[in-house]
Amino acid sequence: MQISADDIAKFPTIVGQEYFIIVVVSSDGSFEIMRVTGVTDDVFTVTRAQEGTVAKAFVTGDKVEH
């Protein structure tokens, strides 16, 4: 998942086996919880559909919250 380079510093740094949770929210208010397991430049490596949510399609400009 690619994040705006301007926003990447707003998220935690991952060390070793750490991870953090994000919620991606679409313009219609639907959301998906994801686990971020890696960060390289402006790209998150994620495990999708966490905590009972379902994988959804998202578009550029949808909101990513931590």
Secondary structure, DSSP 8 states (H G I E B T S, - for coil): -B--TTTGGGS----TT--EEEEEE-TTS-EEEEEEEEEETTEEEEE-S-TT-------TT-EEE-
